[in-house]
Amino acid sequence: MRLDFNVLWVDDQPASVVHQIKSIALQMANEGFEFKPRQCTTLAQMEEVISEDVFTDEVDLILVDWDLGNNEHGEDAIERIRQIVQYKDVVFYSGQAAVVELRQKAYEKQLEGVYCAGRADLVDEVIGVFESLIKKVLDLDHTRGIVMGATSDIDHMVNTCLTLAHNKLNDTGKAKFIEEAMRRVMEQVENIARQGEKLKAAPSVEALFNTHMLFTSDHRLRMLASILGMDEFEAHATGIATVKAYREGVVRERNTLGHVVMVPQGKPNSVIDDAGKVVDMVQMRELRKLILNLRADFRALLDSMQT
């Protein structure tokens, strides 16, 4: 599972579910996930989507309206979906047919894994299925994977922002950029050399594992914040606060999750970091929410730098 909760939504009247989309998105955001519906208004559009190679891996839930117009119906759409995707949950809904009718239609088509709901109850049904899905997988081990995946995306955006910044500088500015990057690298080289001397004086496996790479993600974050403070990038200066919030609120927790060893007994609900602080599932939810918001801020920064 990812921070993005991807949904295929088949409804011939997408304007009629705008309110539901907003409500679902808000409730999922409160759990630290981004609701990302991909809407199709016809069976032909749906056919194109489900034929994509990445569809099975990327979609988390499927929503299908009963009356799709032009004498097309949801049970036929679900039957076609099931030929390609056998195990993804489906919410089958209608503002006209009763829930018992929808269940009968699904039964007649021998469609399994289908939840039925009236349009008025659609939000509650979707959130119920969502909560059931995340409760099945959302222990700290899966949370670690979610956090690592999302922060890797942010690392990539930081790299792209640095590349864009470098390309917008004049030759003198580009030279200073590289000089600053190399200064940070050489500081790290010296730091590694000092670590090497300490290891030589008191070698141990634990000390060996505490050595680090040269130009770390934190180096890049600090360099990006420094660049955004330059006059040339005054229009993007608000990004400094984003970088600061990410460094202070996410990086340490990410590193804790990245290096901690999970105990393979049941679903671990808490770990203890290197400072003796307990990190539990409630804190992980807050971390997901923070990453979700900061990821949006980094995307906005990247978009603004690309214009």
DAHU-V134905 format. One record per backbone hydrogen bond with DSSP energy under -1.0 kcal/mol. CO is the residue of the C=O (numbers start at 1). NH is the residue of the N-H. Records with the same first field share a line. If there is no record, write none. Layout:
CO=NH + NH
//
This chain:
3=34
5=36
6=60 + 61
7=38
8=63
9=40
10=65
13=16
14=17
17=21
18=22
19=23
20=24
21=25
22=26
23=27
24=28
25=29
26=30
28=31 + 33
29=32
34=5
36=7
38=9
40=11
42=46
43=47
44=48
45=49
46=50
47=51
49=52
52=55
54=58
55=59
61=8
62=91
63=10
64=93
66=74
69=72
72=68
73=77
74=78
75=79
76=80
77=81
78=82
81=84 + 85
89=62
90=115
91=64
92=117
93=66
94=119
98=102
99=103
100=104
101=105
102=106
103=107
104=108
105=109
106=111
107=110
113=90
115=92
117=94
118=121
119=122
121=125
122=126
123=127
124=128
125=129
126=130
127=131
128=132
129=133
130=134
131=135
132=136
134=138
137=139
139=143
140=144
141=145
142=146
143=147
144=148
145=149
146=150
147=151
148=152
149=153
150=154
151=155
152=156
153=157
154=158
155=159
156=160
157=161
158=162
159=163
160=164
161=165
162=166
163=167
164=168
170=174
171=175
172=176
173=177
174=178
175=179
176=180
177=181
178=182
179=183
180=184
181=185
182=186
183=187
184=188
185=189
186=190
187=191
188=192
189=193
190=194
191=195
192=196
193=197
194=198
195=199
196=200
197=201
198=202
204=208
205=209
208=211
216=220
217=221
218=222
219=223
220=224
221=225
222=226
223=227
224=228
227=230
230=233
231=234
233=236
234=237
236=239
237=240
239=243
240=244
241=245
242=246
243=247
244=248
245=249
246=250 + 251
250=254
251=255
252=256
253=257
254=258
255=259
256=260
263=265
268=140
271=279
273=276
277=273
279=271
280=284
281=285
282=286
283=287
284=288
285=289
286=290
287=291
288=292
289=293
290=294
291=295
292=296
293=297
294=298
295=299
296=300
297=301
298=302
299=303
300=304
301=305
302=306
//
